[in-house]
Amino acid sequence: MKQTKFLGILTICLFTFYVNSISAKKTNIVFLFADDAGYHDFGFQGSKTFESPNLDKLAKEGMVFKQAYTTAAVCGPSRAGLLTGRYQQRFGIEENNVPGYMSHSSKLLADEMGLPLDEKTIADYLGPLGYKSIILGKWHLGNADKYHPIARGFDEFYGFRGGARSFFPLTQKLAFDRKEDRWERGYANFEEPDRYTTDAIGDEACDFIERHKNKPFFVYASFNAVHTPLEALPEDLAKVKGLSGKRKKLAAMNIAMDRACGKIMDKLKELGLEENTLIVFSNDNGGPDGSMTCNYPLSGCKSNHLEGGIRVPMVMKFPNVIKAGSTYDYPVSMLDMLPTFVNAAGGNADAITNIDGVDLMPYVTKQNKARPHEVLFWKKENRGVVRQGDWKLLRYPDRPAELYNLAKDVTESNNLAYKHPEKVKELFKVLWEWEGELERPLWLLKRVYEVNAMERMDVKRTPVLD
C-alpha cells in the first residue's frame, strides 16, 4: 500500500516536472501597442525631437519593418483585426464603437457594440497551449460585460473598457458614470491607479511577468498613450526641449510610454527571460492631425486610408532567430500577429482555417523570400482600398478613384489613375471580389456632422519635420 502511494506521488512529481520543463521551453510573447502615435515620432523612425531610447534599443536588437500596416485607420476596428487575425469587415466591424456618437437614450445600444462573441482572440488560442495572458490598458472592443477581456480568453485585465480616458486617476463622480472609462482590475473590480496610467501599465506588466516567470505568458500592453487627452507628467514635460504646445505634450507622453516599455524589457532581462521572449512593438493606426503627430514622409493621418492613416511603426525582436539591427521591406499586417504568435507558442496556425494573417517567421528569417501578402485590403462604409504588389487603389464615394505606385511614390503625390485606366479597372475588380465575402456592417455612425472632417475628406497632409 505504501509502495503504491509512493509510486503515485512519484508519478505526479514527474508529470509536474515534465509539464514545467515543457512550459519553460515555450516562447514568451510580449506585444507593446501604442495608440495614435505618429509614424515618425520615434528615434528609430528618424525623429530628432522625440526621445525613445528604450524603443530605439529594441530596434537595434531586433528588426524594423518598413511597411507595416494596421487593418483600419481608427482604433477599434484595427484592434478587432489584430486580435482575431481576420479582416474585421468579415464579421461586420468597420467603425469605432464610440458611445459619444449615440444619444443618451441609445446608451444601451452603444454598450452592445463589441467584438462578436463567436470570434476567437489571440488569447483564446494561446490558453490551450499553456499560456497565461494579460491585457493592460485600452480594450475598446465592447463595454458590455459579455465582451469583457476576461470573457475573451485573457486571464487577467488591468485597464479600461473604452477607447480613451484621462491619464490621471478619475476623482469626479461624473467621470464614474461611464463604466467604460473606469480603471478595472480583473472583472468588475474598479480601482483607479494611484499614478500616471502609462507608468501603471508598465509596473503591472512587470508584476505579471514576475508572477508567471516559470510558465509561458502573453503580455498585451495596450497603451492608451499617446491618444488624447494630451496629459503629461510635469517631470516629463521638463525633459522636452525645443518644442511647445501640443507637440511638447505629445513628446512628454511618448517619453512615459518609452519608459514603461523599458521597464518591461528590463524585467525580462532581470529574470533571464530575454532570450526566450518574442517582443513586438507597433501602433494601432496613423497619427491623428488634431494632436499634431508627425507621419513624415507619409501623406494623410488617422481616419483616412492614405499611408499616413494605415502604415505604422513596427519592431520585432526574437534573440537567436531574428537578426539584430535588420530591416524588413515587404508589406506586413497586424493580421499576422495571431498566426505568428500561435506558431511561436508551439501551436499550428495552419489549422486555423478562417484567418487572413500569416506567420511572419519564415519571411523574416528568409526561409521564404516571397511577399507575405501579395494583396491587402481596407474598407470603411463605401470607401475601399486595395494594395496589390506596389500598386494602391483608393476608392472614394464622392470623387474619382486614385492610383499610386508606392515603390516610387510613398508620399502619394502622383495620381496615376488617368495614365493607367486598365490597372484601375483591374484593382476595382479585385476589391469588389473581396467585398463580396464580407458581412454587412454591424453599426455605422449615422450623424455625419459628428464625424471628423479628416475622415470624410482623406486630406493629403504631409507633416513638416520639427
LINTA-V130623 format. One record per residue. RES is the residue in three letters. SS is DSSP state (alpha for helix, beta for strand, coil for the rest). Layout:
RES|SS + RES|SS
This chain:
MET|coil + LYS|alpha + GLN|alpha + THR|alpha + LYS|alpha + PHE|alpha + LEU|alpha + GLY|alpha + ILE|alpha + LEU|alpha + THR|alpha + ILE|alpha + CYS|alpha + LEU|alpha + PHE|alpha + THR|alpha + PHE|alpha + TYR|alpha + VAL|alpha + ASN|alpha + SER|alpha + ILE|alpha + SER|alpha + ALA|alpha + LYS|alpha + LYS|coil + THR|coil + ASN|beta + ILE|beta + VAL|beta + PHE|beta + LEU|beta + PHE|beta + ALA|beta + ASP|coil + ASP|coil + ALA|coil + GLY|coil + TYR|coil + HIS|coil + ASP|coil + PHE|coil + GLY|alpha + PHE|alpha + GLN|alpha + GLY|coil + SER|coil + LYS|coil + THR|coil + PHE|coil + GLU|coil + SER|coil + PRO|alpha + ASN|alpha + LEU|alpha + ASP|alpha + LYS|alpha + LEU|alpha + ALA|alpha + LYS|alpha + GLU|alpha + GLY|coil + MET|beta + VAL|beta + PHE|beta + LYS|coil + GLN|coil + ALA|beta + TYR|beta + THR|coil + THR|coil + ALA|coil + ALA|coil + VAL|coil + CYS|alpha + GLY|alpha + PRO|alpha + SER|alpha + ARG|alpha + ALA|alpha + GLY|alpha + LEU|alpha + LEU|alpha + THR|alpha + GLY|coil + ARG|coil + TYR|coil + GLN|alpha + GLN|alpha + ARG|alpha + PHE|alpha + GLY|coil + ILE|coil + GLU|coil + GLU|coil + ASN|coil + ASN|coil + VAL|coil + PRO|alpha + GLY|alpha + TYR|alpha + MET|coil + SER|coil + HIS|alpha + SER|alpha + SER|alpha + LYS|alpha + LEU|alpha + LEU|alpha + ALA|alpha + ASP|alpha + GLU|coil + MET|coil + GLY|coil + LEU|coil + PRO|coil + LEU|coil + ASP|coil + GLU|coil + LYS|coil + THR|coil + ILE|alpha + ALA|alpha + ASP|alpha + TYR|alpha + LEU|alpha + GLY|alpha + PRO|coil + LEU|coil + GLY|coil + TYR|coil + LYS|beta + SER|beta + ILE|beta + ILE|beta + LEU|beta + GLY|beta + LYS|beta + TRP|coil + HIS|coil + LEU|coil + GLY|coil + ASN|coil + ALA|coil + ASP|alpha + LYS|alpha + TYR|alpha + HIS|coil + PRO|alpha + ILE|alpha + ALA|alpha + ARG|alpha + GLY|coil + PHE|coil + ASP|coil + GLU|beta + PHE|beta + TYR|beta + GLY|beta + PHE|beta + ARG|coil + GLY|coil + GLY|coil + ALA|coil + ARG|coil + SER|coil + PHE|coil + PHE|coil + PRO|coil + LEU|coil + THR|coil + GLN|coil + LYS|alpha + LEU|alpha + ALA|alpha + PHE|alpha + ASP|alpha + ARG|coil + LYS|alpha + GLU|alpha + ASP|alpha + ARG|coil + TRP|coil + GLU|beta + ARG|beta + GLY|coil + TYR|coil + ALA|coil + ASN|beta + PHE|beta + GLU|coil + GLU|coil + PRO|coil + ASP|coil + ARG|coil + TYR|coil + THR|alpha + THR|alpha + ASP|alpha + ALA|alpha + ILE|alpha + GLY|alpha + ASP|alpha + GLU|alpha + ALA|alpha + CYS|alpha + ASP|alpha + PHE|alpha + ILE|alpha + GLU|alpha + ARG|alpha + HIS|coil + LYS|coil + ASN|coil + LYS|coil + PRO|coil + PHE|beta + PHE|beta + VAL|beta + TYR|beta + ALA|beta + SER|beta + PHE|coil + ASN|coil + ALA|coil + VAL|coil + HIS|coil + THR|coil + PRO|coil + LEU|coil + GLU|coil + ALA|coil + LEU|coil + PRO|alpha + GLU|alpha + ASP|alpha + LEU|alpha + ALA|coil + LYS|coil + VAL|coil + LYS|coil + GLY|coil + LEU|coil + SER|coil + GLY|alpha + LYS|alpha + ARG|alpha + LYS|alpha + LYS|alpha + LEU|alpha + ALA|alpha + ALA|alpha + MET|alpha + ASN|alpha + ILE|alpha + ALA|alpha + MET|alpha + ASP|alpha + ARG|alpha + ALA|alpha + CYS|alpha + GLY|alpha + LYS|alpha + ILE|alpha + MET|alpha + ASP|alpha + LYS|alpha + LEU|alpha + LYS|alpha + GLU|alpha + LEU|coil + GLY|coil + LEU|coil + GLU|alpha + GLU|alpha + ASN|alpha + THR|beta + LEU|beta + ILE|beta + VAL|beta + PHE|beta + SER|beta + ASN|beta + ASP|coil + ASN|coil + GLY|coil + GLY|coil + PRO|coil + ASP|coil + GLY|coil + SER|coil + MET|coil + THR|coil + CYS|coil + ASN|coil + TYR|coil + PRO|coil + LEU|coil + SER|beta + GLY|coil + CYS|coil + LYS|coil + SER|coil + ASN|coil + HIS|coil + LEU|coil + GLU|alpha + GLY|alpha + GLY|alpha + ILE|alpha + ARG|beta + VAL|beta + PRO|coil + MET|beta + VAL|beta + MET|beta + LYS|beta + PHE|coil + PRO|coil + ASN|coil + VAL|coil + ILE|coil + LYS|coil + ALA|coil + GLY|coil + SER|beta + THR|beta + TYR|beta + ASP|coil + TYR|coil + PRO|coil + VAL|beta + SER|beta + MET|coil + LEU|coil + ASP|alpha + MET|alpha + LEU|alpha + PRO|alpha + THR|alpha + PHE|alpha + VAL|alpha + ASN|alpha + ALA|alpha + ALA|coil + GLY|coil + GLY|coil + ASN|coil + ALA|alpha + ASP|alpha + ALA|alpha + ILE|coil + THR|coil + ASN|coil + ILE|coil + ASP|coil + GLY|coil + VAL|coil + ASP|coil + LEU|coil + MET|alpha + PRO|alpha + TYR|alpha + VAL|alpha + THR|coil + LYS|coil + GLN|coil + ASN|coil + LYS|coil + ALA|coil + ARG|coil + PRO|coil + HIS|coil + GLU|coil + VAL|beta + LEU|beta + PHE|beta + TRP|beta + LYS|beta + LYS|beta + GLU|coil + ASN|coil + ARG|beta + GLY|beta + VAL|beta + VAL|beta + ARG|beta + GLN|beta + GLY|coil + ASP|coil + TRP|beta + LYS|beta + LEU|beta + LEU|beta + ARG|beta + TYR|coil + PRO|coil + ASP|coil + ARG|coil + PRO|coil + ALA|coil + GLU|beta + LEU|beta + TYR|beta + ASN|beta + LEU|coil + ALA|coil + LYS|coil + ASP|coil + VAL|coil + THR|coil + GLU|coil + SER|coil + ASN|coil + ASN|coil + LEU|coil + ALA|coil + TYR|coil + LYS|coil + HIS|coil + PRO|alpha + GLU|alpha + LYS|alpha + VAL|alpha + LYS|alpha + GLU|alpha + LEU|alpha + PHE|alpha + LYS|alpha + VAL|alpha + LEU|alpha + TRP|alpha + GLU|alpha + TRP|alpha + GLU|alpha + GLY|coil + GLU|coil + LEU|coil + GLU|coil + ARG|coil + PRO|coil + LEU|coil + TRP|coil + LEU|coil + LEU|coil + LYS|coil + ARG|coil + VAL|alpha + TYR|alpha + GLU|alpha + VAL|coil + ASN|coil + ALA|alpha + MET|alpha + GLU|alpha + ARG|alpha + MET|alpha + ASP|coil + VAL|coil + LYS|coil + ARG|coil + THR|beta + PRO|coil + VAL|coil + LEU|coil + ASP|coil
